[in-house]
């Protein structure tokens, strides 16, 4: 009796696995087809360049301070040396704090990226859910990273449907 129940369970499981539909997407191709994604990337790249230039300017000032100190060091009293060294170290700390403010995990660039990209990501996920529901897909895999997917049939790629859906809901 146990054997019969186990066999029935195996058949039911195997039957349900073959009845499921799968699809794949290539999220990077989808995102690259969206003008708002490209605009967001350009904005982030511009901010990054702007912040990098500000940091480079600050590092240049710090380098000038250090070079000036090196030239004048021999003629300075021990107390004046300590004061100048402290000024240089304080300036270096400020520049590193500015770098963290711009490029850190909680920095301006990360926050701006989240604000710009999150709505795009959410709309793509909504389009995927919509298509998966309409087409009866129980699993949608993203092949953009290439990790874990060894082979797939291009006929199950629904990236074009996701792009069409995103364009139709604008």
Secondary structure, DSSP 4 states (H G I P E B T S, - for coil): -HHHHHHHHHHHHHHHHHH-EEEEE-HHHHHHT-HHHHHHHHHHHHHHHHHHHHHHHHHHHHHHHHHHHHHHGGGS-HHHHHHHHHHHHHHHHHHHHHHHHHHSTTSHHHHHHHHHHHHHHHHHHHHHHHHHHHHTEEEEEE-SS-SS-----GGGB-HHHHHHHHHHT-
